[in-house]
Amino acid sequence: MNSSDRTPADLLRSALSADPARPLITFYDDATGERVELSVATFANWVAKTANLLQGDLAAEPGDRLALLLPAHWQSAVWLLACSSVGVVADVQGDPAAADLVVTGPDTLERARACRGERVALALRPLGGRFPQAPEGFADYAVEVPSQGDRFAPFAPVDADAPALAVGGTELTGAQLVARAREDAGTLGLGPGSRLLTGRTYDTWEGLSTGLFAPLAAGGSVVLCRHIGQLDADGLAKRVESERVTNTAV
């Protein structure tokens, strides 16, 4: 990747320039049987649409804090990169009452109601499906995002030295996040074309790094497995083989 990249959004732009067609995230939910594969280009398109929603419809500005109450999921990864694109601090599993806006899954709706700002809910259904009926007081992400623009330009430049991510009591700037992701990629033995399988959750730095940031920083891809505990040893071995996995962090 480009050595001048200083934010996660920079890393994504470099990946898009290098090889837009290669896989970036392959997502499995072993509780439902869902499998979704997103190329760099497809993922970047979701990020652009989500960043436009965040900056435009939700009026988020650099420095605003977004409580991200989502599990390890490809749509969670989209929101993390959208926040980076706008300059919003992604506070993973943060306090909604202390946030400017909240993004939640179906299991944390009541907790999310503590946010006095904008509220967005994700059904986390296969193929990005919408709620059968939108939860009261929330915008349904699957309804709002499709009409957003496919290209994104921030209203204000994103400062790489400003806070970008909070998780597990640690707060990182964009530049610190990229540096740690690169370090982790080296520790994990990742490089261009590496394919890392992980079943870690997104509520720790280790989970976020293995599940998104380290593969992105290395020019690799991730096989992100939710509910991997429901997969037996034979099933895991078959997945490693079929997905051409080169590294694991289960």
Stockholm file with secondary structure:
# STOCKHOLM 1.0

chainA/1-250         MNSSDRTPADLLRSALSADPARPLITFYDDATGERVELSVATFANWVAKTANLLQGDLAAEPGDRLALLLPAHWQSAVWLLACSSVGVVADVQGDPAAADLVVTGPDTLERARACRGERVALALRPLGGRFPQAPEGFADYAVEVPSQGDRFAPFAPVDADAPALAVGGTELTGAQLVARAREDAGTLGLGPGSRLLTGRTYDTWEGLSTGLFAPLAAGGSVVLCRHIGQLDADGLAKRVESERVTNTAV
#=GR chainA/1-250 SS CCTTCCSHHHHHHHHHHHCTTSEEEEEEETTTTEEEEEEHHHHHHHHHHHHHIIIIISCCCTTCEEEEECCSCHHHHHHHHHHHHHTCEEEETCCGGGSSEEEECGGGHHHHTTCSSEEEECCCBGGGBCCSSCCTTCEEHHHHSTTSCSSCCCSSCCCTTSEEEEETTEEEEHHHHHHHHHHHHHHHTCCTTCEEEECCCSSSHHHHIIIIIHHHHHTCEEEEEETGGGSCHHHHHHHHHHTTCCEEEC
#=GC SS_cons         CCTTCCSHHHHHHHHHHHCTTSEEEEEEETTTTEEEEEEHHHHHHHHHHHHHIIIIISCCCTTCEEEEECCSCHHHHHHHHHHHHHTCEEEETCCGGGSSEEEECGGGHHHHTTCSSEEEECCCBGGGBCCSSCCTTCEEHHHHSTTSCSSCCCSSCCCTTSEEEEETTEEEEHHHHHHHHHHHHHHHTCCTTCEEEECCCSSSHHHHIIIIIHHHHHTCEEEEEETGGGSCHHHHHHHHHHTTCCEEEC
//
